[in-house]
Amino acid sequence: MKLVRAELFKIRTTSTWWILALVTVPLWALTLFFNWLQTETLLDAELVGELSAMEGNEALAVAAQLENVAANLYTNGQFFGLLMVMVLGILVITSEFFHQTVTTTFLTTPHRTAVSLAKLGAAAILGVFFWLATTLLNFAVTLPILSSYGVDSQLDSGAIWQAIGLNGLAYLLWAIFGVGIGILVRSQLGATVTAIVVYLGGYIGAGTAIILLATRYGDWINNLQVLIPPLASQLMVTGTDLPGNPARWVGAVVLIGYAVVTGAVGTALLRKRDIS
């Protein structure tokens, strides 16, 4: 725990964390704007019914259920929030190489595995901190939004709390991904750009490819989306399991698997690489 506290102290004494926090707030607000519009559409029962009947889209009808609408608002900001905590995880390790303090770190604590685990732990704690902050903001805005449409809080539904909890797990795991990427690509700028491209490419590119393939080869292709980390994260925060999509717990298992592999590979590389 001393090493974890030391890593958290390093972060607290730099401007990195609060700059990313300040960037996260307007991105969270932007996401809220679009989710609010989506909420208004989904709560229009007549419109949803017409679209579902016209397109035979059962998933749309399920998404319009009150607990799914509420879950979307209570987990608002996930898309950009996960990106921010991943970047923060990257900076936890690459800042050491950038400022050339990594040698001092390993001379002070020669057990590289312990240092790696401490950095992973510190990143995970920061991820949970960002999740907690955005969740508190979500509670502050979701209750009045739902009330304005004559909908109660839906907090008596276990699905809502599961979505909120799984959202927290996603924040924690993406922070760990960031540390792993930072070890693989030591350059601070290179690692950050690579991570953003992979994140957005996975979400947009892979998501589009799956939709096109499903249209051609059948809906079973939709199950493959869970293999794409950004899509798996999104799957985790649905209020209930959506028709034609894998279960939420599958997304959680896949992300945990990626985090374990990323953390293990990163630790192994950090132990063997020359850091001078």
HELIX and SHEET records of a PDB file:
HELIX    1   1 LYS A    2  ARG A   12  1                                  11    
HELIX    2   2 THR A   16  LEU A   42  1                                  27    
HELIX    3   3 ALA A   45  GLU A   55  1                                  11    
HELIX    4   4 GLU A   58  ALA A   63  1                                   6    
HELIX    5   5 LEU A   66  TYR A   74  1                                   9    
HELIX    6   6 GLN A   78  PHE A   98  1                                  21    
HELIX    7   7 VAL A  102  THR A  108  1                                   7    
HELIX    8   8 ARG A  112  SER A  148  1                                  37    
HELIX    9   9 GLY A  158  LEU A  184  1                                  27    
HELIX   10  10 GLN A  188  LEU A  200  1                                  13    
HELIX   11  11 GLY A  201  ALA A  206  3                                   6    
HELIX   12  12 GLY A  207  TYR A  217  1                                  11    
HELIX   13  13 ASP A  219  LEU A  227  5                                   9    
HELIX   14  14 PRO A  229  MET A  236  1                                   8    
HELIX   15  15 ARG A  248  LYS A  272  1                                  25    
END                                                                             
